[in-house]
């Protein structure tokens, strides 16, 4: 149960690997929601990839995931948070999310969205995320910054 990891800034050449990881990780939820399209799932990421806000999660000698934290005036959006299936269930997602949230240097809250029925929602709820709004596909959640006074 190792959760040792390092975050390295993403670069443009990481895009194809991240798009593939996204497709693999999101496929079960998208299929359950009858929304999986093997081309669209990759294109949606590639069309909006912002490497300046994205970090590759490196653990056990390999790149095992990704997380993006995009600043907005009123919040910091956690996006594209995917852990490879072979590295899930070992505390890595918990460790990365905790690190990202506690390392924030400002007081803006964190926001994210997760697919309806996704097991990832439980991870977010354990870290203080609360329901903000939802629709038949997405659940939007918000959490205060742990460093806010």
N, C-alpha and C positions, 0 to 999 in steps of 0.2 A: 504494500500500500504506500508507494512512494509518491509524494506530491512535490518533489524537487523539480524546479523548472527554471527556465530563463526566458525572457521575452526579448526578441530582437525586432527591430523595425522592419516592416515589410518593404519590399522593393517591387518595381513593376514586373519583374520576371517571376514573382511569386503568384501572379494572378491566375494562371492556368491551374496550378496545384490547388489553390484555395477554391476555385470554382468547382473542381472535381470533389474536393472534400465536402463542400456545401451540398453537392448533389447526393453524395453517399449518406451524409448525416440527416439531411432533410427528407430523403426519399420515403421512409416509413410513414412519417406524419403527413406528407403531401399525398401519398397514395391513400391513406385512411380518409383524407378530406376530398379525395377524388380530384386533386389539383396537380398531380405530378406530370410534368412534361420534361423529358430529358434534355431538350435543347433550352427551353425557357429557364429552367432552374440554374443553368450555368450562365446564360446570357444576362439574366437579371443582375447577377453579381458583377460580371465583367463590364457591363454598361455603367455601373456606379462605383467601381473600385477606386478607393482613395487611399493609396499606400501611406500617405502622411499620417493617417489616423489608425493604422493597422499594425498589429504585432503578431509575429509568429511565436507560438508556444513550443519551446524546445525542451524535451525531456528524454531521459534514457537514451541519449545519443541520436535522437531523431526529431524532426519536426512533427509534432503530434496534434497541432491545433492552431487556431487563430482567434483573435479577438480584436475588434475595432472599438475605439472610444472617440466619437465624433462630437466636438463641442458645438453647442448652439447657444444663443444668448441666455436662454432660461434653463438649460439642462445640459447634461452630458449623456449622449445616446450610446448605449452599448449595442453594438451591431456585429453581425457575422461572427458570433461566438460559437465555434464548432470545435469539438474534440473528436479525433478519430476514434471509431468504435473500439479499436484494439487498446485504447488508452482510457476508455470510459469506465466508471465504477471504481476508480482507485483514488478518488479525492482530488484529481487534477483540476477539474472544473471549479470545485469549491475553492481550492488554493488560488487559482488565477483570479476568480471573481473577487475574492477577499482582498487580494493584492491590489487589483485595479481600483477598487472602491476606497481602500484606506490610503492609497498613494496619491489620491487626488489633492491638488493644492488649492482648490477653491471650494466654495460652499454650495455650488449648484447641485440640485438633485440629479440622480441618475434615472434615465428612462430607457425602456426597451419594449420590444414587442416579441411575442412568442406565439406559435401556432396553437389554436384550440386543441386541447387534449394532449399536448406535448409534455413528456415527463420532465423537461427542462423547467417547466413552471415551478415545480417543487423546489428546485435549486434556488430559483430567484426568490421565492417566498421565504426560504430559510435565511436569506440575506436581507430581509426587510422590505422586499418589493411588495407593493399592494396593487390591487386592481384599480386601474384608472378608467378604462373603458374597454369594450369588446364588441366584436361583430361575429358573424358566423365563421370567419376564418382566423382572425387575429385577436389576441389579448394584449392590451397595452397596459404596462405596469410602470410604477414610479417608486423610487426609494430615496429617502433623504441621504445626503452625503454624510457619512459617519464623522467627518471632520467639521461639519457645520456647528457653529456655536449656539 
